[in-house]
Amino acid sequence: TYIDGVWQVNTGGFLTQELVELDRIEVLRGPQGTMFGRDSTGGALRIWTKRPSEEFGADVTATIGTLDRRDIKGTLDLPLTEKLQTKWTGASLYRDGYIRSQSTGINHGGIDQTVFRGDIVWTPTDNLDFRFNYQENDSQFTDPHVQDAIYDTYDEFRLQAAVTEFYGLAGLEPYNRVTQISGYPGGQVGKWENRSNNT
């Protein structure tokens, strides 16, 4: 994964990351090692943000919703000279979790993220430009811990039986679909609940 041509060392939590001013996304089938080097044998995901504009401009977007969702995003294009343009972007995104743990009482699946980005383009000649940017992300996200499908296979039943037996030997409540899977018909866990001990 590359953002504005820069390889991203870690893509943990990447699907929840807010880029605010997105220009385009390029998906290149792999392998791409010759062009991009390491970590691109399966292909490359190239994400480009919008460059600073030559004209002054501002944009603010706000979103509210259920689960106490409060998002606000703002961007300011501020050209300093004919050859030096800047763009300043900020965002604050918040949403409560929607899967409640019966074990801890904590809601999982919440998002709390702030983004700040500064982008500068300097064009000393018609054939040459330099782009400098700085981005700071502070993101907290809790995994909802929900099983999205149930597969009735022989191997799964064997594994479930082994886990249930292990839990029984440890003096714990059985671990099976009825006791653990959210929304399982006739189960002990509600549609928007789980039994995760993760805090």
C-alpha positions, 0 to 999 in steps of 0.5 A, spaced: 500 500 500 502 506 498 499 513 499 502 519 495 507 514 492 510 513 500 510 505 502 506 504 508 510 500 513 503 498 517 496 497 514 493 495 521 486 498 521 487 501 514 480 500 513 478 504 518 483 510 516 480 517 514 484 520 508 479 526 508 481 529 501 482 523 496 483 524 489 484 517 486 485 509 488 489 505 483 489 497 484 495 494 480 495 486 479 501 483 482 507 481 482 509 489 482 516 487 485 520 490 479 516 497 479 515 497 487 519 493 490 518 489 497 511 487 499 508 488 492 508 480 490 501 480 490 500 487 487 500 494 489 494 499 492 496 506 490 492 511 494 493 519 492 490 525 495 488 531 492 494 536 491 493 543 493 489 548 489 492 554 485 486 558 488 483 559 495 478 555 497 475 551 503 470 546 505 467 543 511 463 537 512 459 534 518 455 528 519 451 526 525 448 519 526 446 513 531 450 511 536 453 518 538 456 518 531 459 525 530 464 526 524 467 533 522 472 534 516 475 540 513 480 542 508 483 549 506 487 551 500 491 556 501 496 558 495 502 563 498 505 565 491 504 563 484 509 557 485 507 555 492 501 552 494 498 549 500 493 545 503 491 544 510 486 538 512 483 536 519 478 531 521 475 528 527 471 522 527 467 519 533 462 513 533 460 508 539 460 501 539 454 497 537 456 490 539 455 489 547 460 484 551 456 480 556 462 479 559 465 486 560 459 491 559 464 494 554 461 496 547 465 494 541 466 496 534 467 504 536 471 509 532 475 515 535 479 518 530 483 525 529 487 526 522 491 532 521 495 533 514 499 539 511 501 539 504 505 543 500 507 544 493 513 548 490 513 549 482 520 552 481 519 551 473 514 549 469 517 542 468 519 541 475 515 541 482 516 538 489 511 536 493 511 535 501 506 533 506 505 531 513 500 527 516 498 525 523 493 520 525 490 518 532 486 512 531 482 508 536 478 502 534 475 496 537 474 490 533 466 488 534 468 480 535 462 478 531 462 471 527 459 473 520 457 466 518 456 459 520 459 453 517 456 446 518 462 442 517 465 436 520 471 439 521 468 445 525 464 440 529 470 436 531 474 443 533 468 445 537 467 439 541 474 439 543 474 446 545 467 445 549 471 439 552 477 443 554 472 449 557 469 443 561 475 441 564 477 448 566 471 448 569 468 454 565 461 454 561 461 450 554 464 454 548 459 453 542 454 456 538 449 457 543 453 460 548 458 464 544 455 466 537 451 473 537 444 472 534 444 464 533 437 462 533 435 460 540 442 462 543 444 465 549 447 471 546 443 477 543 444 479 536 448 485 538 452 482 543 458 477 544 462 474 550 468 477 549 473 478 555 477 483 550 478 490 553 
